[in-house]
C-alpha cells in the first residue's frame, strides 16, 4: 500500500480525494499497488463529510509518519506551503503540487532537494490545469530544442475576451458574469492583470531553458484596458484578441511576455474560446505541437495532480524530473522584440496620414464608420523599443495599442 497525505481540502484538494475515490481501481491497476489517502491536513473540520475521519490539523503528523511516501500540496500561496513542501522533500517524501506561485518562486530549489533525496517534486497541474504540458516537456520532447511556447494559460480572461468579442459586451459586464459563474474570484487581479499567466510562463521558460526565470522579470500586461471599441477593430481586421503568455528563443536568450494580442485566423490559438486553454509548442526538430483542454476547474486540475501522484508512486526511489539551475536567466530586453502593432488614435486619418507614415513607415489605416473622431492603423514590423520611441510623439492622441502576433 502507498500512503498519501493531502495538504489542503479546498476546491482542488477535495477534487483530489474525489478523483482517487472515483477512479481508485483503475489508478491502483496502473500503479500496481493500492493507493491510500491516509491524511488530509486542513485547519477546518468537515462534519458529515466522509473525509472527516482522515482530517488532521497538525503538519507534524505527516512529517513524523514514515508510512506516508507521497504528499499532495494544494494549499496555494507561498507560506506555509514552501516550508511544508521543503520539509516533506527533506524527509524523503515525494510531493505533487498545483501551486504555481510556489513552483515559480522556489521550483529550482525544491527540484534540487528532490534530486538529492532520489524522490520527486512534480507540478503538472501548476501550469495547464488539466492539460498535460510539464510531462511532455519533461519526457516526450526531450530530443528537441524548444524554440517557442505560446499559450492561452488563463481560463478566466479567455472566457471574458470571448464574451466581449462575440457578444459585444464591455469589460465590467463580462467580469461580473465571470464572477457570478465562479470563473473569477471576488478579487480578480491575479487573472485580469495577467499575473496568473505570467507565473505559468515563467515555469515553462525555466523548464525549457534550464535556468531560473523569475516571473517578476517578465513584462506583464492584463486585459483591463481592452474595450468594446478594440473588439470592433479586431473584427474589422479579421482578427480576435487573446491574452497570450509567450516565451521565444532568441539566440541563447529567451524573450518572454504576457500581453493581449491580435491573432489572425491562421494562428493556432485563434479558435481557443470560452474557459479553454491551449499551449502551442515549436521544437527545432519536431516542428509544431498543440495541447488543448480544460485549463482550470476542480476535477481537471485534480486529475493532473493525481496523475503526478501516480507517477511518483511508480518511481518511488528514482528521480524523473528535468532540473533547472537556480542561476537566473537574463531575458532578452522587451524593446528588442520585433512585431507589428495595432494603434487606435484620436483624430482624422486623412489629416494624420503623412505624419504617421513619416513616423512609422508604411502603415495600414483601419476605419470603423460608427466610431467617430478616431481611427486605427497597423504598423510594419519593428522593434518594440522603436515603436515606443515613435509613439511617444503621439501620446496625447493614442487611445490604445495592441500587439499583433504572427
N, C-alpha and C positions, 0 to 999 in steps of 0.2 A: 504494500500500500504506500502511495506517495501522498504525504500530508501537505496541505496548502493553508496558509493564513492570508486572509483578505483584510487589508487596512483601508477602511472607509466603506460605509454602507449607504452611500448616496445613490445617485442615478446609475453610474457605471458599476459601482460595487454590487448593488442589488442585481444589476444585469448579469454580472459575472456569476453570481450564485444561481441565477435563473438558467443561464446557458449550461452550466455544469449539471444542474438538476434535469434539464430537458433532454440534453444530448449525452448524458453520462455514459450510457452503454457504448455508444459509438466512440466517444473520447477514450474510454478505457481500452477498447479494442485497438485503437491507433497507438496508444502508449504501450500496450502490452502489460499494463498493471492498473490497479484500481486507483483513481484519483479521489481524494477525500478532502473536503474543506473542513478543517479541524477548528479554526478560529475565525471570527470576524471581529475586528477591532473597530470600535466606534465609541464616541462619548455618550451616545444615546442608548436607551433601551427600546426594544420593539415588541411590546406585548401583543400577543395574538399572531405574530409572525413566527413561523417555524424556525427562523434563523435565530430567535432569541436564545435557544439552548447553546448556541455557539458564540454568542456575543461576549466579548471581554472588553475591559476598559483600560487595561494596563499593558503597554507595549512590551514590558519586560517579560511577560508571559510567553510571547513569541520568541524573543531572543534566547530565553533560557530553556526552550523545548527543542532538544536535538532531533526530535522526530519530524519537526517542520523543515522541509527541504526547499520549498518554494514559497515566496511571499509576493502577493499582488498589492501594489501601491496604487490606489485610486482615490487618494485624499485630495489631490490638487494643491497648487501653491508650492512655495519653496520650503518653508518650515511649517511643521516639523518633518515634512516628507523627506527632505535631504538627510537630516540626521538619522531618521529611522532606516532609510534605504541603505545609507553608508554602513550603519551598524549591522544590518542584515547581511550585506555582502561580506563584511569583515568576519562575520560569524559563520561564513561558508554556506549561506542560503542564497539561491538564485532569486532574482527579482524580475517581475514583469510589471510595467507601468504604462499608464496612458497620459502621464503628466508632462506635457510639452514644455512648461516653464522649467521644470526640474532638468529635463534632458538638455534643453538649450543652454542652460547655465552651467550644469555640472556633469554633462554627459561624458566628457573625456576622462575626468577623474573616476567616475563610477565604473566606466568600462575598464579602466586600468586596474581597479581593485578587483573586479570580477575575474579578469585575466590572471592576476596574481594568485587567486584562490581556485583557479580552474573551474569556475562556475560561470553563470551568465547574467548579464543585465540586458533585458530585452524591452523594446519600446515601440513595437509595431503600431499600436493604437495612438501614439503621440502625434502622428502626422496626418494620416489619411482617414482616421476613424476606422471604418470597416474596410477601407481599400488597402489591399496589400501593396506596400511600396518599399518599406525598410527591408523586408525579407528578400524581395527580388534584387535590390541593390547589394545586399549582403551575400547573396549566393548565385542567383541566376545571371547577373550582369557583371560578374567579376572579371570577365575577359575583356571588358570594354573600358575605354576612357570615356567617362560620361561628359559630354560637351555641353549639354543643356538639360535642365529640369525646369519646366514652367507649369504651374498648376493653378487651378481654382481650388483653394485649400480651405475655404470658409463657407459653409453652407448657408449661414445667416445672411451674409452680404450677397451671395449669389441669388438667394430667394428674393431679396429686396430689389436687386437690379433687374431680375427677370420681370417682377411685377411692374416696375417703373417703365420698362421697355415695352411690354405687351399691353399694359392697361393704361399707360399714360398717367399713373398716379405719382404724387410727389413724395419726396423723401420722408417727411414726417408721417404721412399717412401709412406708407408701407412699413415704417419702423413700428408703429403702434400695432399693425396687423401681425408683424413678425413676433412681437412680444405677446400678443393675445394667443398666438398659435404655439407658443413655447419655443420658438426658434431663436428668439433674442432674450437676453437677460434684462432685468429691470434697469441695470446699468450696462448698456450695450457697448461701452467704449472699446473693450478688447476686440470685438468683432468689427465695428464700423470704422474704427481708426486704423485697422489693419494689423494690430499688434499680434493677434492670434496667428494670422497667416505668416507674419514676419518670423515668429518663433519657429514655425514649421519649416520655412525655407532655410532658416539658419541651421536646423538639424540636418536637413538634406544636404546643404552645402558642406557642412562639416564631414558628413559621411563620404561624399564623392571627392572631397579634396584631401582628406586625411589629416586635416588640421582644424583647430577650433575656429569657428566663425561665430562671433558674438552678434546676437540679433540687434543690439544697440548700434552696431556699425552699419547696419543695412538701412538704406533710405526707405522710409515707410510713409505711405500716403493712403488714407482711407477713402470712403465713399461719401463722406458727409457733405462734400461740395457738389456732388452730382445732382443736376437739376432736370426738370421736365424738358427744358429747352435743349439741354445737351442730348437727351434721348431723341428729340425731333431731328437734330442734325445727324445723329448716328443713323437713324432710319433713312434720311435723305441720301446719305453716303453709301447705304447698303451694308452698314456695319452694325455691330452691337457693342455694348460696353460691359466689360467684366473686370473684377478685381483680380489681378494676376500677381502671383508670387513667382519670381523668376531668378534662376541662377545660371549664368552662362560663362563658359570658359573663354578667357581672352589671354592667349599665350600661357604663362604659368600662373595667371591670376584668375579670380572669379569676379564677375560683375553681378551683384545681387540687388534686387529692387522689389518692393511691393507697391503697386500703384494701379489705379483704374486705367484700362487700356481699351482702345477701339480695335475690334477684330473683324476682319473680312470673312465671308462665308467659307473660304478655303482653309482658314485656320482650324486646326484640330479641336480647339476648345470652343469654337463658335456656338455649337449646339448644346452645350452643357448648361442646363437650365434648372430652375427651382432649387431645392436644397442639395442637389447632387454636386459632388466634387469630381475632379478629374486631374490627372497628372500626366503630362507629356514628357517623355524622356528621349533624348537623342544620344546614341552612343557612336563612337567613331567607326566601329565595325558592324554593330547591329543595325544602325540607322534609327528609324523612329519606332517608338512603342508608346501605348496609351494604357493607363489604368483608370477605370471609371467605376463609380458606385456611390453608396451612401457614405458620406464623409463624416457624419455625426449621428447622434441618436443613441439611446440606451443600449439596445441589443447589437446594432452593427459595431459599436465601439467595444462592447463586452466580448463580442465574437473574436475581435482581433487580440484582445487581452488574453482570452482563454487559448487562442492559437499559440501565443507566446508561452503560456504555461505548459502546453503540450510539448513544445519544442524544448523547454527547459527540462521537462520530465524525461524526454528521450535522450537528453545529453547531460545527465546529472553530474558527471565528472569530466566534462570536456567543454572547453570554451569555444563557442562557434561564431562570435560576433566580430565583425571588422572593427578595428580600432581607429580612433583619430587622436592625434597628439594634442596635448594641452597648449602647445605653442600656437599663438594666434596667427591666422592667415590675414595678410593685408589685402583687402578687397580693392579692385580697380576703382579709381575715382569716378563717381557718378557723372561728372562733367565730360568724361572721355567716351561715354557710351554713345553710339550712333543710332538714330531713328528718325522717323517723321513725327510731326506734331500737328494736332488739330487745335486751332485757336479761335475762340469766339471774341468778337471785338465790337465795341460801340462805334457807330458812325455809318458813313455811306461808302460802300465798296468801291464805287467808281472814283470817288474823290481820293480814297486812300491807296488805290491800287499801285500807282507809280512809286510812292514812298515805300510801300510794303515789298515790292519787287526789288527795290534798291537794298532794303534791309535783309530780306530773307531769300531772295533769289526767285526762281520760277515757281510761284505759289499757285494753288488752285482755289478759286473762290467758291464758297457754298452759300446759297441764299435759301432762306425759308420765308415764303411770302407773308405768312401770318405773324412773323417776328419782325416788328418794325424797329428801326433805329439801331439795328445790329446786323452782323453778317459773320460768316465763318470762313476760315481758309486753312488749307493743308500745306505745310512746308515741304520742301525737298528733304532728303536725308541729310542730317547734320549732327554734329556732336551736341550733347545736351548743354555743355558749357557755352557753346556758340549761341545756341538758342536763347539761353538765359541773358547773355550779353545783348543780343539783338532785341529781345522782347523788352528789355529794360527801358528802351526809348518810348515804348507804348504802354507803360504800366498803368497809366490813368485810363486807357481805353480798353485794355484786355479784360474781358469778363471771366474767362476760364481757359485753361489749357488741358488737353488730354493727350497722352501719348498714344501713338499708333503702333501696334505690334504686327510684325510681318509685312 
